[in-house]
Amino acid sequence: MGVFVFLPLVLPLSAWPVARLAELHLHPRTATRLLTAVATVMALCSTLCLALLMVVGTAQLPGNPLPDGWSDAEVRAAVPHDEIAGKAAIPALVLVLAVCARTLWRHRRVAQRARRALAALPGRSVVVLPEEKPYAYALPGGRRDRVVVTTALLRGLTSPERRALFAHERAHLTAAHHRHLLAVRLAARANPFLRPLRTTVVYTTERWADEDAARSVGNRTVVARAIGKAALLSGGGPVPAFTGFAAFASAGPVPRRVAALLRPAPAARSWPSVFTSVGLAAWGAAVGTLVSAMSSANSAVTMVLILHAATPL
C-alpha cells in the first residue's frame, strides 16, 4: 500500500477552493449536489483508510483478537511507520464511528421529538404555532412532511411575503435538503478537513430554496424582502426548537442571500466550464475525489491480498 493509504486522509484539503468558488459562482442546486457528493466520497475513503491502518495497529496489541497471521511482519510492512500509524488509527477510527453514530442518533431523536410534539396539532402540511418567538422550519419524514411557522412571524409579513415563506420551506422538503445536510454533517464528523464543505452546503441549500421560492412566487424582490423581515423579526437568534432542520432566514449570511435575490437568477448549468476559476476548482475537487477513491480501493485490495496470504489455511 505504501504512502497511498494515507492520501484519503489529507485529500479533502483539495476540495477547499471549490467550496468557496461554488458558493459564489455555481447555481445553488449544482453547488449543493457537487459538494455533497465530494464530501461523502472523501469521508468514506478516509474512514476506510483508518480501518486498514487499524488492522495493522491491532497486530501490536496484546491479546490481538484478529487472526495470528495478520500480525506477521509482511502485513505490518505494508504500511510506512506502522508502529505509529497503526496505533494512532485505532482510537481515531473508534472516535469517528462513535461521533457519527451519535450524530445519527441525535438526528433521529430530534426528528421523533418534533413529530411527537406536532402529532396532535391540526394541519396536514402546515402547522401554525401560537408563539411569540418568530421562526419557521421544514420538518421532513414520517408519514407526512410539514411546514411549521409561528403566529409571531406571520404577523410580521405581508400576504405575498407569507407565500414566499411557505414556498421556501416547501422547497426544502421537495428537494430533500435534510439529506444533503445530514450527509455533509456526517462527512465533517468523519474527517475534520471536510468542515468547510459542510458550512458551504448549509448556505447553498438555503440559496437553493430561495431560488425555488422566487421562481414559485414569480418575484425575487418579494422573497428577498421576506427573508430580510424574518431575520429582523427573529433578531438573528437561533430557532428555539428542532435545530436539526433548515430554518427560514436563520442559516447562512442573510445579507448575502438578499443581495443574491436582488440580482438576476443564476444560470442553471450543470457543470462549470474548465476555463473558469470555479471550473478549475471543481475539476480539481473531482480529481482529488477520484484519487482518494482509487487510493482507498488500491489499499483495500492490497491489504486483502496480503491478509489472505498471511492467513493460515
N, C-alpha and C positions, 0 to 999 in steps of 0.2 A: 504493500500500500504506500509506504513512504510518506512524504510530506503531503501527498494528495488527500490523506484522511483529515488533515487539519483545515483544508481550504473551505469547506462549508461553514466553518465557524466564523470566518472573517469575511467571506464574500458578500454578506449583506451590506457591508460598507459601500459596495459598488452601486447600491440602489439609492443611496442618499441624494445624489444630484437629481435623479428623476423624480423623487418625491416633491422637491421644491418646484421644479420646472413643470411637472404635470399639473400641480395645483394652480399654476399661473396661466398655462398655455393650452392645456387639453380641455376638452369638454368634460364636465364633472363625471358623467357616466363612464366615459372611457378611462379617465384617471382612476376612478374607484375600482373598476374591474381589473385594470392593469396592476395597480399596486396591491390589491388583494391577492391576485394570483402570484405575483412575485414574492410577497411576504409569506404566503402559505407554503410554497415550494421550498423556499430557503429555510423556513423554520423546520420543515420535515427533514430536510437534508442535514441540518446541523444537529437535530436530535438523533438521527441515525448515526452520525459521526460519533456522538457521545456514547451511543450504545456499543459501537465497535471498539472504541477505546476502553469502555468498561469491561469488555470481555478480557482484554489484555490486563487490565488492572486487577481483576479478581484472581489472576494467577499468582499474585504476590500476597494474597490474604491467607492467614492460617485457617484451616478448615474450609478450603475453597469448595463451594457447592457444585461447581461445574466439573465436567469430566476431567480426569487427571491428565489426559493427553493435551488438553487445552492450555496446560501450564508449561508445555515444552518451550525450550529456548527458541525454536523456529517460529512459534506463534508470537512470542514477545519481540523477536527481531523484526517482525513486520511493521512495527511502529517505532519511529525515532524517539529516543528518550522515553522508553516505555515505563521506566520506574516512576517518572514524574507525571507524564501524561495519563497513564493508566490509573494511578491512584487519584489524580485530580478529577478524572472523568466520573468516578463512582458517586461522590457527593453531588457533583454538578448535574448528573442525569437524574438522581433522586430528587433534587431540588426542582428541576424542570418539570418532572412528572407530577410532583406534589402541587406546585403552583398552578399548572394547567388544570389539574383535577379540581383544585379549589375554585378556580375561575369558573369552570363549567358548573360546579355545584352551586356557587353563589348566583350565577346567571339563572339557573333553573329555579332556585329558591325565590329570587326576586320576581320572576315571571309568575310563579304559582301564587305568591302572596298578592300580586297585583290582580290576578284573575279572581282570586277568592274575595278580595275586597270589593270588586265590581260586580260579582256574580248576582247579587240581589238588587242591583240598581237597574232602573228602566233604561231602555235604549239598546237597540241591536248593534248599531255600528258607531253611534256617537253617545258618549256619556258626559253630561254636564254636571260638574260637582259644585255645590253651593259653598264655595270657599272664597275667602278674601285675598288669598295668595294667587296672583295671576300666573298661570302656566298652562301648557298643553303638551301632550306627548302621544305617540302612537304605540299601542300595545298589540303586538302580533301574537299569533299562535293560538293554541287551544281550538275550540270549536268555531271561533269567530274572531276576526280582527276588530279592534275598537280604537276610536279616537277619543281621548279623554281631554277635556278642557274645563276650566273653571269659569264661574259667572263673572269673577273679577276681571278676567282677561276679555271676555266677550263684551262687557260693558265699555271697555276702552277702545273698541274697534267699531268702525262703521260696517254697514252690511257688505259692501264689496271686499273690505279687508277681512271680514269673517269668512267669506268664501275663499279668499286666498289662504287663510289659516287652515281651513279644512282640506283644501286641495294639497297643501304642503304635507300635512300629516298623512293623507291617503297615499301620496306619492311614496312615502317611506314604506307603507305597507305593501303597495303594489310591487315595488322593486325589491322587496325583502332586504332592506338596508341593514336590518338587525343581523343578518347572516354575515354580511361583509364586515360589520363592526366586531362581531364575535370572532371571526376568523383572524382579523389583524390583531385583536386583543390577545388571543392565544399565541399568535406568532411572536408578538412582542414579549410575552412571558417566556417563550421557549428560547429566544435569542434577543438580548437587550439591544443589539445593534439594529433591530427592526423597529424600534420605538418611533423614529421619525416617520416611518411609513404609516404606523397606526395613527399618529397625530394628523397626518395629511388626509387619511381616509375619513376620519371623523369630520373633517371640514368638507371634503368633496361630497360626502353623502348629503350634507345639508345643502350644498350648492346644487346637487342633482335634484333634490326635492324642490328647491327654489325655482329651477328652470322648468320642471314639470308643472309646478303650480302656475307659473307665468304663462305657460302655453295653455293650461286649462282655463284660467281666468281670462286670458287674452289681453292682459295689461300688466306689463312689467313694473310700472310705477306703483300700481296698487299693491303688488306683492312686496316691493321694497318698503313702501310706507307701512305695511302691516308688520314686517319684521322689525323696523325701527321702533314703532309704537310698542310692540310687545317687549322689546328689550328695555325700553324706558319704563314701562309699567312694572316689569319684574325687577328692575334695579340692577340687572346683571347678575342676580343671585342664582344659585343652582335650583333645579327642580326639587321640591321637598320630598318627593316620593318616587320610587321606582326609577332610579337614575341610570339603570342599565339600558334605557331606550332613548332613541333620538327625541329631542325636545325642541319645540319651536323657539327660535331666537335665543337659544342658550348654548349651542355648540358652534364653535368657530367664531372668528372675529366678525362681529355684526357689521361694523363699518365697511369691511371689505365685501361682505355679501351684498350689502345695499348698493355699494358702488358698482359691483358686477351687474346687478339688475338694472341699473340706470344706463348701462352700455348695451349695445346690440347683443342679441343672443349669440353665444359661441358656436362656432362651426362644429357640426356633429360628425367629423371624420373619425373613422375607427382607429387609425394609426397615423402618427405624425410622420412627416417627410424626414428622411435621413439627413437632408441638407439643412436642417434647423438645429438649434441648440437642444430643444426638447426632444427632437428626433434622435440626435446622437446619444442623449442621456437614456432615452427609452431603449434604444438598441444596446447600449452598454449594460443596462439592467437586465435585459433579456439574455445577453451573452453571459453575464455573471450568474444568472439563474441556471442557464444551461450547463455552464462549467461546474456549478455546485451540484447539480443533479448527476452529471457524468462522474464527478469525483466520488460522490456517495455511492453510485452504482458500482463503479470500479472497485472501491474499497470493500463494499459488501461482498461482491463476487469473490474477490481475492481472499478475504477473510473466511468465507465459507469453504473455499477450496483448501485453504491451509488447515482449518479446523477439521475438515473431513479427512485430510491426510494424517493429521495428528491423532485422530480418534482411533483407538484400537478396535478391531473387528471382533 
